[in-house]
Amino acid sequence: MSRIKYHYNTKTLRFEPYREKWSKRIFRIAFNIVAGMLFATTVLLLAYRYLDSPKEKRLRRELDITESQLKILENQLNQMEEVIVDLEHRDDQIYRALFATEPVSAEVRKSGLSGLNRYDRFKGLLLTEMLTEVTQKMDQLRKRAYVQTRSYDELWGLIQNKSEMLKSIPAIIPVDLSDLERMTSGFGFRIDPIYQTPKFHAGMDFVAELGAPVYATGNGVVSSAGLEAGGYGNCVRIRHGFGYETIYAHLMSVSVRPGMRVTRGQKVGLLGSTGKSTGPHLHYEVIHKGQPVNPVYFYYSDLSPEEYAKVVEQSNRPGQAMD
């Protein structure tokens, strides 16, 4: 049953029943609905602007956690990079120096990965820059670690050949100390005995009695033996492996033949004065990877410290060569 509404009639001074017109009732209802919707919309807009929904709160929390984890991962990658840098330094400056091998080039160690669009998948994400930097560093460290692993594999092969290497590297004086009279010319620029002009002397000259035995300074294979053009006269060349070669020039005669394997201390010929020579002596050279090196650095197996110091002092004296 509908409730009867009353209103006060100021003319009759009585409360009288009041019936609202349908048009006014519809307008009032419509107005209340519109006002309610506007109020609700305003509240929702303010809520969306200043308050996070449960889903947004969860996503924001996950984003913060992800960013924190990426920062932790970046710090760990920086620590890993320091370790790899230390390993690379030891490899180049210590391990490879022990085996007289070339260090791995910086271009090989730090070369980038192929593919310019490798990190495009991160574009448009909330943490694009951080994700790209971390992934790039991880890829670079993985590449450098792989290169370092291959380098250690190579070093392991050298270690396994260490015994053979130690036997092969030139390590003694090619003339017996009891036969050696003096050293007349060392490694470096000396006066040419024929032309009397400065000329690079690529080896060392040992003066001894004619016919004194000359010995191989390391294990190897004779690459040539006999008379050579260019002033060396009778000459023996030995390939020792590991990038090393030795030359024994101006011999009176040779005792080996090409292809023959020789051991350290084995006689390869007799000291003489053949070729471009001004007197009986042995011209001795050590070549490493195609470049002549000072032989004085390889007399460490059969000399005392005092004898070695004397040889070094003699080899550094300026003067005239004998060839």
C-alpha positions in Angstrom: 0.0 0.0 0.0 1.4 3.3 -1.1 2.1 5.9 1.6 0.0 9.1 1.4 2.0 12.3 1.4 0.7 15.5 2.9 1.7 19.1 2.5 0.6 22.2 4.5 -1.8 24.5 2.6 -1.1 28.1 3.6 -4.4 29.2 2.3 -6.6 26.8 4.3 -4.1 26.4 7.0 -4.5 22.6 6.9 -2.5 19.6 6.0 -3.9 18.2 2.8 -3.1 15.0 0.9 -0.5 15.6 -1.9 -0.1 13.7 -5.1 3.1 14.3 -7.1 2.7 14.5 -10.8 4.3 11.8 -12.8 6.4 14.2 -14.9 7.9 15.7 -11.7 8.4 12.2 -10.3 10.2 11.0 -13.4 12.3 14.2 -13.5 13.3 13.7 -9.9 14.2 10.1 -10.4 16.2 10.9 -13.5 18.0 13.7 -11.7 18.9 11.5 -8.8 20.2 8.8 -11.2 22.4 11.3 -13.2 23.7 12.9 -10.1 24.6 9.5 -8.6 26.4 8.5 -11.8 28.3 11.8 -11.9 29.3 11.3 -8.2 30.3 7.7 -8.7 32.3 8.6 -11.9 34.1 11.4 -10.0 34.9 9.0 -7.1 36.2 6.3 -9.5 38.4 8.8 -11.4 39.9 10.1 -8.2 40.4 6.5 -7.0 42.1 5.4 -10.2 44.2 8.5 -10.2 45.4 8.5 -6.6 44.7 4.9 -5.4 46.1 1.6 -6.8 43.9 -1.3 -7.4 45.0 -4.6 -5.8 46.2 -5.8 -9.3 48.2 -2.6 -9.8 49.7 -2.9 -6.3 50.8 -6.4 -7.1 52.2 -5.4 -10.5 54.1 -2.5 -9.0 55.5 -4.6 -6.2 56.6 -7.2 -8.8 58.2 -4.4 -10.9 60.1 -3.1 -7.9 61.4 -6.6 -7.1 62.4 -7.2 -10.7 64.3 -3.9 -10.8 66.1 -4.8 -7.5 67.0 -8.2 -8.8 68.4 -6.7 -12.0 70.6 -4.3 -10.0 71.9 -7.3 -7.9 72.5 -9.2 -11.1 74.4 -6.2 -12.6 76.6 -6.0 -9.5 77.3 -9.8 -9.7 78.2 -9.4 -13.4 80.6 -6.6 -12.5 82.3 -8.8 -9.9 82.5 -11.6 -12.5 84.1 -9.2 -15.0 86.8 -8.3 -12.4 87.5 -12.1 -12.0 87.7 -12.6 -15.8 90.0 -9.5 -16.2 92.3 -11.0 -13.6 92.3 -14.4 -15.4 93.0 -12.7 -18.7 95.9 -10.7 -17.2 97.5 -13.8 -15.7 97.0 -15.7 -18.9 98.7 -13.0 -21.0 101.4 -11.9 -18.6 102.3 -15.0 -16.7 101.2 -18.3 -18.2 101.8 -17.5 -21.8 105.1 -15.7 -21.0 106.3 -19.0 -19.4 105.7 -20.8 -22.7 106.9 -17.9 -24.9 103.7 -17.8 -26.8 101.7 -14.8 -28.1 98.9 -13.5 -25.8 95.3 -13.6 -27.0 94.6 -10.3 -28.8 92.3 -7.8 -27.2 90.2 -7.8 -30.4 89.5 -11.5 -29.9 88.8 -11.3 -26.2 86.4 -8.3 -26.4 84.8 -8.7 -29.8 81.1 -8.1 -29.8 78.4 -10.6 -30.7 76.9 -10.5 -34.2 73.4 -9.2 -34.8 72.5 -5.5 -34.5 68.9 -6.3 -33.6 69.8 -8.8 -30.9 68.2 -6.7 -28.1 65.2 -5.2 -30.0 63.0 -7.5 -28.0 63.4 -5.3 -25.0 62.1 -2.2 -26.7 58.9 -0.8 -25.2 59.2 -2.6 -21.9 59.3 -0.7 -18.6 62.9 -1.6 -17.9 64.2 -1.5 -21.4 67.6 0.2 -20.7 68.4 -1.9 -17.7 67.4 -5.2 -19.4 69.5 -4.3 -22.5 72.6 -3.4 -20.4 72.5 -6.4 -18.2 71.9 -8.8 -21.2 74.7 -7.2 -23.2 77.2 -7.5 -20.3 76.1 -11.1 -19.7 76.7 -12.0 -23.4 80.1 -10.3 -23.4 81.2 -12.1 -20.3 80.0 -15.4 -21.7 82.0 -14.7 -24.9 85.1 -13.7 -22.9 84.8 -16.8 -20.6 84.6 -19.0 -23.7 87.7 -17.4 -25.2 89.5 -17.9 -21.9 88.5 -21.5 -21.7 89.9 -22.1 -25.2 93.1 -20.3 -24.2 93.4 -22.6 -21.1 92.9 -25.6 -23.4 95.8 -24.4 -25.5 97.9 -23.9 -22.4 97.1 -27.4 -21.2 98.4 -28.7 -24.5 101.6 -26.7 -23.9 101.9 -28.0 -20.4 101.6 -31.6 -21.7 104.4 -30.8 -24.1 106.5 -29.0 -21.5 109.0 -31.7 -21.1 109.6 -31.9 -24.9 109.6 -28.1 -25.0 112.3 -27.8 -22.3 114.4 -30.3 -24.2 113.9 -28.4 -27.5 114.4 -24.8 -26.6 118.1 -23.7 -27.2 119.6 -23.6 -23.7 123.4 -24.1 -23.9 126.5 -22.6 -25.5 127.2 -24.3 -28.8 131.0 -24.5 -28.1 132.5 -26.3 -25.1 133.7 -23.8 -22.5 137.1 -25.6 -22.4 137.5 -24.9 -26.1 136.2 -21.3 -26.0 138.9 -18.7 -26.3 136.7 -15.5 -26.4 133.6 -13.9 -27.8 134.3 -11.3 -30.3 130.9 -10.0 -31.3 127.5 -10.1 -29.7 124.0 -9.4 -30.8 123.3 -5.9 -32.3 125.0 -3.4 -34.5 128.7 -4.0 -35.1 131.4 -2.9 -37.6 131.4 -5.1 -40.7 135.0 -6.6 -41.0 134.9 -6.3 -44.8 133.1 -3.1 -45.5 134.0 -1.3 -42.2 130.4 0.1 -41.9 127.9 -0.4 -39.1 125.8 -3.5 -39.7 123.3 -5.5 -37.6 124.8 -8.6 -36.3 122.0 -11.2 -35.8 123.9 -13.6 -33.7 127.1 -14.2 -31.5 130.6 -15.1 -32.6 132.5 -17.7 -30.6 136.3 -17.9 -31.2 137.9 -21.3 -30.6 140.6 -23.5 -32.2 140.0 -24.5 -35.8 138.2 -27.9 -35.7 136.7 -27.5 -32.3 133.4 -29.4 -32.1 130.1 -27.5 -32.4 127.0 -28.8 -30.6 123.3 -28.5 -31.1 121.8 -26.3 -28.3 118.5 -28.2 -28.2 116.6 -31.1 -29.6 115.3 -30.7 -33.1 115.4 -31.7 -36.8 118.1 -30.5 -39.2 116.4 -28.4 -41.8 119.6 -27.8 -43.9 123.3 -28.8 -43.7 126.1 -27.8 -46.1 127.4 -24.8 -48.0 125.2 -21.8 -48.1 125.3 -18.6 -50.2 125.2 -15.2 -48.5 128.5 -15.6 -46.6 127.6 -18.3 -44.0 129.8 -20.9 -45.7 129.2 -24.4 -44.3 126.1 -24.0 -42.2 123.7 -26.1 -40.2 120.1 -25.0 -39.5 118.0 -26.8 -36.9 114.3 -26.5 -36.3 113.5 -27.1 -32.7 109.7 -26.6 -32.8 107.7 -24.2 -30.6 108.8 -21.4 -33.0 112.6 -21.8 -32.5 115.4 -22.3 -35.0 119.2 -22.1 -34.6 121.9 -21.4 -37.1 125.6 -22.6 -36.9 127.7 -20.9 -39.6 131.3 -20.8 -41.0 131.8 -24.5 -40.1 134.9 -26.4 -41.3 132.7 -29.4 -41.9 129.2 -30.6 -41.0 128.4 -33.9 -39.2 124.6 -34.1 -39.8 122.3 -34.2 -42.8 118.9 -32.6 -43.5 116.0 -34.5 -41.9 118.1 -35.9 -39.2 116.9 -35.7 -35.6 119.5 -34.3 -33.1 119.5 -33.9 -29.4 121.0 -31.2 -27.2 124.7 -31.6 -26.9 125.1 -33.7 -30.1 127.9 -32.6 -32.4 126.7 -31.0 -35.6 130.0 -29.9 -37.1 133.5 -28.6 -36.6 134.3 -24.9 -36.0 135.9 -23.3 -39.1 136.2 -20.1 -41.2 134.3 -20.8 -44.4 132.2 -18.2 -46.1 132.5 -14.5 -45.3 134.8 -14.9 -42.3 138.0 -13.2 -41.1 139.2 -16.1 -38.8 138.2 -19.3 -37.2 135.0 -18.8 -35.2 131.4 -20.0 -35.0 128.6 -17.6 -35.9 125.5 -18.7 -33.9 122.0 -17.4 -34.2 118.7 -18.1 -32.4 115.5 -17.3 -34.3 112.0 -17.2 -32.7 109.0 -17.1 -34.9 111.0 -15.8 -37.8 112.8 -13.0 -35.9 116.4 -13.2 -34.6 116.7 -12.8 -30.8 119.7 -12.3 -28.6 121.3 -15.8 -28.0 122.7 -14.7 -24.6 119.2 -15.1 -23.1 119.4 -18.9 -23.7 122.6 -19.9 -21.9 121.0 -20.9 -18.7 121.5 -24.7 -18.6 125.3 -25.1 -18.4 126.7 -21.8 -17.0 127.1 -20.7 -13.4 125.9 -17.2 -12.5 129.5 -15.9 -12.7 130.1 -17.5 -16.1 126.8 -16.2 -17.4 127.6 -12.7 -16.2 131.0 -12.9 -18.0 129.4 -14.1 -21.2 126.8 -11.3 -21.1 129.6 -8.7 -20.5 131.6 -10.0 -23.4 128.6 -10.1 -25.7 127.8 -6.4 -25.0 131.2 -5.1 -25.9 131.1 -2.9 -29.0 133.6 -3.6 -31.7 134.1 -5.4 -35.0 132.4 -8.6 -36.0 134.3 -11.5 -37.6 131.7 -12.1 -40.4 
